[in-house]
Amino acid sequence: MITEIGIVAGEIWHFLDQHGEVSLVELVKGIDKPRDNVLMSLGWLAREGHVLLQQAGNDYKVSLRKDA
């Protein structure tokens, strides 16, 4: 499972690098992996300081951290 989380984290990073800031809903649709895997991978990236998460109504905005 750890390997899958790492692979999905890489896909998230590349998706955000290409698309800029997106909503969590857009990210899950764009990655096309199970939502749970996307959330675990996103948590990993957030903990490592690679992404920024901001609440936006009932959703979240996700973007790469540019100063990292």
Number of C-alpha atoms within 10 A of each C-alpha: 7 9 8 13 19 17 13 22 22 15 18 24 19 14 18 19 13 9 12 12 18 17 17 22 13 13 22 18 13 15 16 11 13 11 15 11 18 23 17 17 23 26 17 16 20 16 11 10 13 17 21 17 17 12 11 11 7 5 11 16 17 24 22 22 14 9 6 8
